[in-house]
């Protein structure tokens, strides 16, 4: 059954006001900016964002007023530093106050892993002695029933929806993702619904030719959106490089609230869909970012 | 190693100091920016068999062929030994397989505790709301500080950053002395951390090592062009000198050459 749809339709159906949304799960690559921008255009409110490191996607959603709570390890701009919208919201409640549930990269991964395993929590020794467990009221510190040593119990986290950018998918949501995986698998398995955003839609046979590269079973997937360049300015292995200049410009332009609003208007609100966004980027920029030195894996034999 | 007579930036010297922390054959949690260059430098000089781990889910034994802005840049995946899930990388570290981890911070204190979360004042019992400065948060830093065998910290040196006590402990160093006992390795044991602790604090002015017995930073060396007095002026605690405190060995010509090949435009080092 084809799950192919438009981004606008996928967001309308699976992201509601108040939803918990896991995004940006491969850390710096494969960030679903196209989905984030559609969420902003549809004016979703009171979202809970879940993710390890979101580069500037979470900063944009916070600045646009979509977010009530952030469950993340890091919110900022990876190559430039602080996230100005995150700062305005956390320090001054602009555009409105947000709640932060502090994590480390490992604990957010363990929280989603626990959910993916059907386990209520996973114990770890990471972050013991730090202020993170004091600030995050969902963590519990207990002692090991075996040796009495201190343990941090990280409770399972079940996102309503995970939005995951992949290189290629078939219409049913059987998808290949490659490169570093971050916590994409954990989130896809932990979430109630999965929206896949794909650079390419390919026949089912292409995906089935290499089942080890598949992200998650397609029965977890509710919608498949074909959105070339949908992860720009983050990189997609085999397709395009990170657009460092974009991150620099975003950092400079969003220092003030007025600057952010102008940026948001220009790059999100006045851009009706990703096709218009690509046109706005321009041929030259796309060419510069496109992969030029291809590097193909050796084929593997799944024969019997 | 012949001392260099040439000019170099504080960042280049920090890369050299960081590379010197890497022993041959070690598994190193590399992180971003200057440690990326330190890994490449160590590989090409004294530690050809070290292996780099990246929390995004990557293991490499050859540095990427071009300068990286982030660990997820395409060139860091091409030619990697393993591209996998983040929890596998963190899991290796939790299991004790990572000898050295690098992190940076906005603030560090004399016990090597790091803050990358928020600068006060804020109400700790009231949900940590409305800090003066909201910083990005831990990322993987708390995990690296908790789980690696040794930690090397890299940061800009000034009095506001090197403090007697940080406002928020994002990444645990040697804790604090209390009625339960001293700071240091025993504090980490009390907290339940399995191993580790800061081994080096590398700044734009100096190199500190730590006394695991009480967790205190000790000035190990001051960089050429600075003095102990200048380091003290920019440090928020009363300096304790290591017994053999001396001037930092400057970069060699070879070290500078490798760094400038890796970062020809000086993105991270100028």
Interface residues (C-beta under 8 A of the other chain):
Chain A: X26 X27 X28 X29 X52 X53 X55 X72 X73 X74 X75 X76 X78 X79 X81 X82 X83 X86 X87 X90 X91 X92 X93 X97 X99 X100 X102 X103 X104 X105 X106 X107 X109 X110 X113 X124 X125 X126 X127 X128 X129 X130 X131 X132 X134 X135 X149 X150 X151 X152 X178 X179 X180 X181 X182 X183 X184 X185 X186 X234 X235 X237 X241 X242 X244 X291 X295
Chain B: X32 X54 X55 X56 X57 X58 X69 X70 X71 X72 X73 X74 X77 X78 X79 X83 X84 X85 X86 X87 X90 X94 X117 X118 X124 X127 X128 X129 X130 X131 X132 X133 X134 X135 X136 X137 X138 X139 X140 X141 X142 X143 X145 X146 X147 X168 X169 X170 X171 X172 X175 X187 X188 X191 X192 X193 X194
